Amino acid sequence: MLASQLKKQKVCLIDSNTQIGAKIKVSGGAKCNITNKYLSHTNYLGDEEFIKKILKDFSNKQLLEFLNKYEVYPKVNPKIVKGTYFCNSSTDVIKMFEKITTHAKKFLNTKVLDVEYDAIFKIKTDKNIIESKKLVIASGGLSFESLGASSIAYDIASKFGHTVNKCNPALVGFTVQKEQFWFKNLSGISCNVEIKVENKSFEGSLLFAHKGCSGPVILNSSLYWQKGKILIDFLPKESLEKFLKGNKKISSAINLPKRFLLEFLNSIDLEDKPISSLSKDEKEKLKQLKNYEFSPAGTFGFSKAEVTKGGIDINEIDINSFESKLQKDLFFIGECLDITGELGGYNFQVVFSEAVICSKSLNKTFK
């Protein structure tokens, strides 16, 4: 995105992959979830005022106009997350960027090893040394190592004196402790739930996995989860009491997958028996369906994470240009910064917005 905005400049793109846009290619099930209709700073983890300004300076409307200009027409598909815009294909987006960055010299399949500065930047790669007057680091976070993700952005930032806040996997599944090992027996089953984590609440699909749990609602929860408990309502917008009538067995009476209910009942030591035979205490046990508490053991890790939370402290970044406040002519944009969005197109939006803001500053500098 940044290169596409620097039409009159000498631009060099360095990418460790053999083609640009490797992360775009796999995003949104290869359909690129590129932005969200309900874009708001509240969908991000990071400095609120900083994020507000980024989204104001280049909004979702402006991004859609930009894409339409180059005949890419995303449409809202709320199947996974409400308001998410998906493209027809991720390949369409990559081809668009290939066409509008033909002026840029591309060094593909090239790994950056180090950066030094002595009046100009000397970028050491595994193939050669590239020199530049200005340097923009947009190399992402630690997630998706298979796509070339590495710590290089943080290494360079640290070398120039920047603070790098602790990085953790985000938009990722949870592993579980012994008390929730029954989750693993349900691998492949999903159900609609509401989750409360920290001061956030999410409703959506929870997918049980052989390692624990995943699905859109879990991925979003992982962004805000620190180390404490999360609360799951397996019957969102429904009252448990309406199911506690009649003489059907619990697993047949409650509107949830039978296999799930049998495992759940076993986990709370409750027999699958007729509703009419339940004691007051047993009905109390069943209320856990509305407020099931558990503390994840951890996450599936960076290899399974959509994004990285944490990163370069934005207090050391100029909000109007994304230039380092510690090193002239050095810029940082994208996932390497300590700004992370929820699932649903929010992360592409913010990094594209950062790129446009940064490009405006660079274009002014070169005038």
N, C-alpha and C positions, 0 to 999 in steps of 0.2 A: 504493500500500500504506500509506504513512504517513497519508494523509488518512483512510483507512478506519478507522484506529485512534484517530482524534481525534474521536469522535462528539459529545462535549459541548463542543467548542471551535469558535470562529469560524475557519473555514479558507478560505483562498483558494488556488486552484490556477492557476498561470500556465503555459501550454504554447504553444510556437510553432506547433504543428500544429493542424489543424481538429478533431481528435478525440484523446482521451487514449489512451495506450498504443500509439503508432505503432511503437515498436520491438518491443513484444510481438507486434504483428500480423504482422511479417515473420519472427519467430524460428522456428527449427525447421521451416522449410519451411511456415510458416503453421499449425503445430501446437503451437507454444510448448514448447520443451524446458525445463521449468520447474525441475527439480531432478534429483538423482542418488541412486540407491539406495546407492552406495558413497561417500557424502560424507565428505571428509577434508580437513584443512588442507594435506595434501601435494599437493592438486590446485590449489593457488593460488601465485601469485607475489606475495610481500609479507611483512610481518612475521608470523612464525609464531605467536607468542603472541597477537597481536591477532586474527588469523584464528581461532585455536582458540576464543577466548572468544566471538566473534560466532556461530560455528556451534553452540556449546554453549548459548548463551542463546536461540536460536531455530533448532531443528534441522530437518532434512528431514522428519522425522515430524510435527513441529508445523505445518510448511507444508502438508503433505498433509492434515492434519486441518482446517486453516483452509479449504483449497479444497473439501474434501468437505462442509463445513458449508454452503457456498453452491452445492452441487450441481455442482461441477467435479471430475471424477474422472480424474486423470492415470494412465496405465499405462506400465509399463516396456516400452520398445522398444529393444533393444540393437543394432539394425541399423547405426547409425552409430557410437555410442560406448556401451560397456558400462554398463548400469545407468541409462541416461537415461530419465527420466519425460517422456512427451509427453502433451499434452492432446488431446482430440478435435479441437479447433480453437482457434486463437489468439483468434478472435472470442468464444468462450465466456468466456475470461479477461477480455477487455475489457468485455464486457457485465456480468460480475460486478462489476468495479470501478466501472462506471457506476452500478449499482444501490446499492452500499454507500458511495458518496461523494456522494449527492444533497444532503447537508447542506453540502457545500463549494461556495463560489461559484467558478465556473470562468471564467477569462479565456483562451479558446482563440484560436488564430491571432494570438497576442500575443507580441512579441519583447522580451525584457529587454535594455535598453541599458546600464544602469548602476545601482549601488546606493550610496546615501549613508547615513550614520548620524549622527543628532543627537538623542539620547535615544530615538528610534524609527528604524526603517529606512524609507527612502524609495526605493522601487523604480521607477526610470524605465523605462517601456516605450515602444514606438512609438505607443501610443494614449493613455496617461495616466500618472499617478503613483499608485502604490498604497502605502499606509503600513501598517506592521505592527510589533508589539512584538517578535516573534520571527521569524526568517527561516531557512528550511531550503533549502539549495541541493542539488537533485537533478537537475541538468540534463545529466548524462552526460559523455562524453568527446568526442573529435574524430572518431570513426568514424561513418559514416552521415550525412554532411552533407545528403544528400537527405531525411533525416527531421528536419532541423532542428538537427543537432549543430553546436556551436560552441565557442569557447574561453571562453564567458561565466563558467563555474564557476571556471576558472583565473584569469580576469581579476579577478573579485571577491575570490577568495582572496588574490591578490597585492596587491590594494589594501588589504587588512586585515593585510598583513604576513606572510602564509603563504609557506612554501617550496613551490614546485611542481617536483617532480622531472621530469626529461626525459620527454616523452611520445612513444611510438612506436606504430605500428599493431601489433595482435596478433590472433591467430586469423585469419591472412591468408596468402595464397599467396606463394611465393618467385619472384622473377625470377632468371635464371641468367646466368652468365658465358659467354664464347665456347666454353669447353671443354664446356659442357652445352647448346649450341644444338640438339643432336640431340633434346633433350626436346620442343622445339617441333614437331618432325615427328610427334610421337606424340599430338598434341592430341585429347582425347576418350577415350584409352585409360586404363584404371585397373588397378592390381594391388595385392595385399596385400603390405605390406612392414613391416619393423621399422626404426625410426629411433632413433638415439642422438644426443642433443644436450645439451651441457653434462653435467649429472649425471642426466639424465632419459632414459627409454626409452619409446617408444610403438609399438604395433602397430596397423595399420589400413590403410584404403584410401588410396593415392596416386593422384591424378588428374593426368595430363599435360595441360598447357594451352598455349595459343598464346603466353603470356608466360613460361612456365616450368613450375611444378608447384603443385598445390593438393591438395584432398581433406582429410578429417578428420585424418589423421596428420601432414600438413604444417601444418595450422592449429595443432594443439597444439604442434608443434615450434617454430613462430614465436614462441610465448609466451616460450620460454626462450632462443631463439637471440639472440646478441649481435652477433658479427661473424665468428666463426670457422667451422670446418668442421663439417659434420654427416655422419654415417655411415649409409648405407642398406644393409640386408640385403634383397635382392629375393627371397630364399628362406627366410623365417623358419621356424624349427622343422624345416627340411629340410637334409639334407646334400648338398652339390654332388656328392660322390663317387658317390652312388647313380645319378646321371644320366650319369656318365662311363663308361658301359659300352655294348657293342654297336656297331653300325655305322651308326646313324642320324646324320643331320646334326645339328649343334648345335641349330638352330632347331626341330627336331622332337623331339629327345631331352629337352630341358629343359622342365619344366612351367611355362612362362610364355608370354604372348601372342607369337605368331610375329613380328608386326610390331615389337614391343618388342625381341625378341632380335636381329633383323636390324639395327636401328638401334644397339643396344648393341655388337654385334660390329664394326660399321663404326667406332664411336667409339674402340674399342681396337685398331683395325687388325688384326682377326682375321677370316679368311675363314670363311664358313659351310660347313664341310666335315664329313665323317664323324668321329665321336668317336674311332674306332680309329686315325685318322691324326694325331691331335693329338700334338705334341711335349710334353716336360715343361714347357718355357717357355710354350707356348700354354695348357696346363692351368693354369699359374700366373696367366696373364692372366685366365682365366675366373673365378678366385677372387674377382675384383672384384664378382661378383654377390652375394657374401656380405658384402663390406665396401667398398662404393662410397663414396668420399669426395668431397665437393665443398663449396665455399664459395659460398653464394648471393650474387648481386650485390646483392640487396636484397629488398624486398617489393612487393606490388601496391599498397601505400599505404593511406591512411585511407579512401579512397572504396570500397575493397573489404574493409576490415577489419571483423570482427565487433565488436571492442572496442578500447579504448585501454589500453595498459599505461603505467605511470608515473602522475603526477598529484600531488595534494595530499599532502604528507608527513603520515603518520598520527601521527607523534610530536607533532604540534601539535594533535591531535584527542583529546578525552576519550573513552576507550574505553567508558565507561558511559553516555554520552549522545549522542556524536558532536557535542558542542558544541565550537566553536573554543576553544582555550586562550588565544587572543590577542584575541578579541572576544566579549564576553558576548552571549548570545542569538542568536548566529550558528551555524548547524549545517551540516555537509556530510555527505551520504550518497551512496552509489552509485558509479558508474563514475569520477567525478571524483577519487575517492580512489586512492591508490597501492596498490591491491589488485586483482588480476586473476585470474580463474579459467580453467581449461581449458574446452574444448568439452565439452558434455554436461550442461547444466543448472546448472553450478556458478556462473555469474555471476548468474542470476536468484536463486538461493538466497541468495547472500551479500548482495545488495542488499535483498532482502525482509527478511532477518534484521536488517540495519542499520536499516531503517525501523521494525521492531517495537521494537528497543532504544531508538531515538530517541523513539518515541511514548510509551513508558513514562516516560521522563524528562520529556517535555513535559506529559503528563497529571498528573504529580506537581506540577509547577511551577504549574499552573493550579488546583490544588485549593484 
